Amino acid sequence: MRKVIVDTDTGVDDALALMLLAADPEVELLAAISVFGNCESERAADNARYVLDTCGRSDVPVYRGASVPLVQELQLNPGVHGDDGFGNTGLRPAVSVPAEPDGVQMLLDLVDAHDGEIDYVALGPQTNLALALQREPRLIERLRSVTIVGTLGPALYHDTEPWADRRFRVSRDPNVSFDPDATQEVARHEGDVTWCGPYVTRQALVPERFFLDIAEETGSPAAQLITAISADYAGFYTRSYEQPDDRRIMGINDSLAVATLLRPELVAGAVRRPLQTFEDPATGDRYLAGVHPVRGETRPLHRVIFDMDFDGVLDLIGETLRRPVPWN
C-alpha cells in the first residue's frame, strides 16, 4: 500500500488527478492540502473536499495550505479554470474546509508519523513544500518520493531561452512562475524528486468527447463532475490549440504527473538533471528547467520527465472514471 499526500490548487485537471489517486486500491490517501494557483487556496480546499465527497472518499482529510507566494504578489489562473477553479459552476461541499489545522503543519506531522513512507504529489505551486522545508530542511529526504507538476523540461545544451519552445506559446509554467522562490527552495534539496511539466503535459490534449461519452455511458458521478466543470476549460484549450473540424479538446496536465507515480511503466523518457532558474527579460517571469551538468557538478540531480505513454494514461483515466462509486 502506497501512502500519498496530494498538494493541490484544485482546478479541472487537478480534480481529475485527485480522482486517480482516490480510486486506486493500492493508495492510502493520507491527506489533501490546498494551495493558491488555479483559484484561491481556501476555494481549492473546498474543491478538493467536493471531489473527494463525490467519489465517496469523505474519509480523506483536506487541509488549507499556503494562500500567498513566499515573496512575490499573488497570481491566479481564472481565465483557464474560472474564478472558482470549477469553471464558474459554483459547486461547493456541504461544509467548507476550516482554516485550522494548518496544512503545512499537518504535512510535517504526517511525515513524523510515517517517516520515509510518504509519496508527495504537488499539483500546484510548491509553496507548501517550501514552507515545510523552512521548518524541516531534511523533509524531502524523509519523503519516499516527491512528484511535481512543473519545469520547462530538459533544456537543450547551453539553452538560454527554454521558454521559447512552441509548447509554451499559450502558457508556460504557472506552477513555477506563480512562486519561483518556492520552486528554487525545493530544487536545491536532495531527494527522490520527479518533475513533470508542460514540456510533456502539453503533448496530451484530449477530446472533450472522451469524458462526455464516459459520463453518458456510465452515469458515474465522478465523470459527470469532470464534464460539468470542464466546459469553459475545454473552451480555453480549443481556442488556444486549434483543431481540425473545430473539435473541442482539453488538457490533462496533472493526471500525467500522477500517472508517473501510480504507473511508472508509462514513463517513456526521463533524464536526471540539475535544475536552473531562467528569467524571461521581456516579462520578468522566472522558470525552471533541467540543464546539462557541468564539470564538478554539486547541484542535486532530479528526474525530469520528457515523454509518456499517452494512450496508457488515457486507459488509466478511462478505467478510473468507469469504476463504480464509492471508491473506498
N, C-alpha and C positions, 0 to 999 in steps of 0.2 A: 504494500500500500504506500503510495506516494503522498507525503504531506505538502500542501501547497497554500501559499498566501498570494492573493492577487491584489495588485495595486492599480486602481482604475479611475480614469476620468470619464465615467460611463456614458459614452455616446452609442451610436448604432453598431459599429463594428466591435466595440468593447462588449456590448450586450451579447453578441453572437459568440465572442471568445469566452465570455464568462459561462455561457451555456455549455460549451465544450468541456470546461473544467467541472461544472456542476453535474454533468451527465456521466462522467467517466467513473465506472465502478472501482477503478484502481486508484482513484484520487480521494484523499481525505482533505476537503477544502476547509482549512482552519479558520480563514477569515478573508473578507474583502475590505480593503482600505481605500478611501476615496482620495482624489487629488484634483486640483483645478485643471482645465485644459479644454476639453470639448464643451464644458459648461462649468459653473462654479462648483467648488468642492462639496458644498452642502447638497446641491442638487445631484451631483454624481453619486453621492452616498445613497440618496433616496432612489435613484435609478437602479443602482446595484441591488438594493433591497427589493425593488419591484420585479426585477428579472429573476432573482432567486425565489421569491414567493410564487411567481408564475410557474416556475419549474418544480414546485413542491419542495424547495430547499430552504424552508424557513429556519432550519436548524443551523444554517451558516451565519455567523455574526457579521455585521457590517459596522465599520467604524469610520468616522470622519478623520481625514488626514489633512495635509497642508492646503491652505486656501490661497496662498500667495507664493511667488518665487522667493528664492533666497535673497536676491539683490534687486533685480530689475522690476519694472512695473508689470502688473498682472495683464496678461493677454488671454483671450478666449477664442473659441472657434465656432461662433454661432452661424456663420454663413454656410457651414457644412452640415452640422448636426442640429441646428436650431438653438434658440436661446435656452431651452430646457434639456438639450442633449438628446431628446427623444423626438426630434422632428416637429417640435411645437405641438405635440399631441396633448400635452397637459396630464399625461398619465403619472400617477403618484401612488406610493404604497399607502395602506390604511393608516400606518403610523410612521412618521418621519424618523430618521436615524438621529438620535440625540447627539449633542456636542461632546459629551463625555461618555465613556473614557476616550482619551486621545489615541488616535490611530497609530502614531509613531511610537508611543509608549507601549501600546499593545503588541506592536511588532517586536520590540525588544524583549517584552515579557514572554512572548511565544518562542523566541529564539532561545531564551534561557531555559524554557521548559523542554525544548526539542533541539538541543544543540547539535548541529551537523546533519539534521534530518530534513530541513525545510527547503523546498524549491520555491523561489520567489519570482513572481511574474509581474513586471511593471509595464502596463499598457499605456501609460501617460507620461508626463514629465517626471523626472526622477527625484523630485523634491523630498518626498518622504524618506527615500533611501539615504539621501544626503544628510538630512536632519538626524536620522538614526546613526549614521556614521560619525557625526559630531559627538554623539554621546558614547558610542562604542566603535572605536576605529577598526576593530577586528571583525566587524559584523559580516562583511562579505565572505571572509574566510570561515565564519561559523555557519554560513548557509550552505546547504548541499549544492545549490546552483542558483544563479540569477539569470533570468531571460528578460531582455529589454526590447521594447519596440522603439527603435531609434538608430541613428547614424545614417550617413550617406553611403554606407557600404565600404568596400575596399577601394581606396583611391588608386589611380594609376601611378606608376613610378614617377616621382618628382612632380606630381599633380599639385597645382596651387589653387585651382578653382573646381573642386569636386562637385559643387552645386550646379555646374554648367551642364551636367548630364541631362539629356532630354527627358528622362523620367521625372525630373524635378521642375518641369516648366510650369506646373499649376501650383503645387505647394511642395515645399522642400522637406523639412523635417520638423514639424511643430513641436513634437515631444522633446526635442533638444533645444530648439530656438526659444521656446517658452520659458525655459530655465537652464541656460547653458552653464551657469555656475554650478548648479546641482550635478549636471552631467559630467563636468570636469572633475568634481569631487569623486564621483563613482568610478570614472575612467582611470584614476590614479591608484586604485586599490587592486591588490592581488586577489585572485579567486577564480572560481569557475563561472565566468560571465559570458553570455551569448548575446549578441546584438543582431536584431532582425529588423532592418529599417526599410524605408521606401525604395531603396535600390532594388530590393527583391519584392516587396509587397505590391508595388505599382505594376508588376508584371502580371498580376492576377486580378483582372476586372471581370466580374461575374455577371451574367444576365440577370436582371431583376426577376425574370420569369422563373428562374431556378427556385427561388424562395416562394413565389406566388403559387407555383404548381404544388410544392410540398404542402403548403398551408391548405390549399383547396382539396388535395387528395386525402390528407390525414385529419384535418381539423385540429392539429396539435396546437395547444396554447402557446408553446414556445415559438413555433413557426409563424403563427398568427401575430404574435408580438413583433417579431422581426419585420414582417410585411407592414404592420401598422406604423412603425416608427421610421421606416426607411424610404417613404415616398419622396420627401424632399432631398434626402441623402442621395438617392438614385438620380434625382434630377440634377444635382450638382455634378456627379460623375459623368452623366450623359452629356451635359453641356461642355464639360472640361475635356472629355476624351470622345470626340465624335465617332460614331459607329455607323456601319452600313445600314441602310433602311431605318435610321433613327432608332435603332434597338437600344433600349434602356439598360444601363449597367450600374454596378455598384462595387465598391471596394470591400475587401475582407481582411484589411491590414492586420488587425490584432489576432485574428484566427490563425494566421500563418505563424506568428511567434508562438502561440500556444501549441500548435501542431509540432513545432520543433522540440518541445518538451515532451508531449504525450506520445508522439510517433517519430522518434529520432531517425528512423529509416527513411522518412520523407525529405530529409535534408539532402539535396543533390549536390551542393557545393558550399564549402566554407573554408576560411583561412584564419590563421592565428596572427594577429597584428597588434602592434601598439596603436593607441588612439591619439589623434591630434585634433586640436581645435582650429578651425578656419573661420575667418571673418570676411563677409561679402562687403567690399568697400562701398558699393552702391547703396546698400540698405542698412549696414551695420549689424545685420543678423549674424549670429555665430552658429557654426555647425560642427559636427564631429565626424571623422572618417578614419577608417583603418589605414595606416600608412606602412610602407616597407621599413623594416627595422634598419637601423644604422649600425655601424661597427661599434661594438661595446654597448649595445642597447641595454638600458636599465629600466625602461618603462614596462609595466605589466603587459603581457600578451593576452588579449581577449579573443574569443571566437567571433568572427563576423560572417554571417550567412550571406551568400550571393545567389543561390539558386535553390529551388524547391521542386518536388514532385507535386505540381499544382493539381493535377487530376486526383492524386491521392488525398490532398487536403479537402477537395470538394466531396470526395467519397466520405471522408470523416464527418464533414458538416451534414451531408445528406442523411447518413446513418443516425447521427445525433438527433436531428430535428424530426425524424420519423419514429423515434423511440417514444413509447407511451409515457406521459407524465402521470404521477410524480416520479422524479429522478432521485429516489432515496430508498 
